[in-house]
């Protein structure tokens, strides 16, 4: 009897040991929203990008990311695209971000933007004071001149020191000179304008 019970127990052990193991759980498919959140989290981890309001649209099946929104500098735009690329390596990035320096409020103007402005100004022979305010005013005045139909095609140098703007260069008409001076003078924060523009003879 004891031998019979032992044989039965041994047989049951073999049966249990031979039963097929359950299949491993399927890995959950990553959704578009998972990828979008991962990219936004990467933006949040960078202090310079945290305030940027950038839309992220992902297509996991095609491995594509579309970025949209508005930023105040080209440097910020480049950093956003790079952050998205690092968050999702192998994805194709479609950049639909607009750069609008004209719209940058003073409290959103950063040291990075000021450095970028100074480098750009140095390359064109323009002079800026040491303050962030001077760099910000230079950005605003240049953007306003570029957006105005009467002055957008003109090569006007804009110097800023202690909130005083000096305009240099050559323009086509007295009207263009007056308009450039008006645009600079009506920019918030500008204390005075030295309009040294000359009119082509």
Buried (B, 14 or more C-beta within 10 A) or exposed (E): EEEEEEEEEEEEEEEEEEEEEEEEEEEEEEEBEEBBBBBBEBBEEEEBBEEBEBEBBBBBEEEBBBBBBBBBBBBBBBBBBBBBBEBBEEBEBEEEBEBEBBEBEEEEBBEEBBEBBBEBBEEEEBBBBEBBBBBBBBBBBBBBBBEBEBBEEBEBBBBBBEBBBBBBBBBEEEEBBBBBBBBBBEBEBBEEBEBEBEEEE
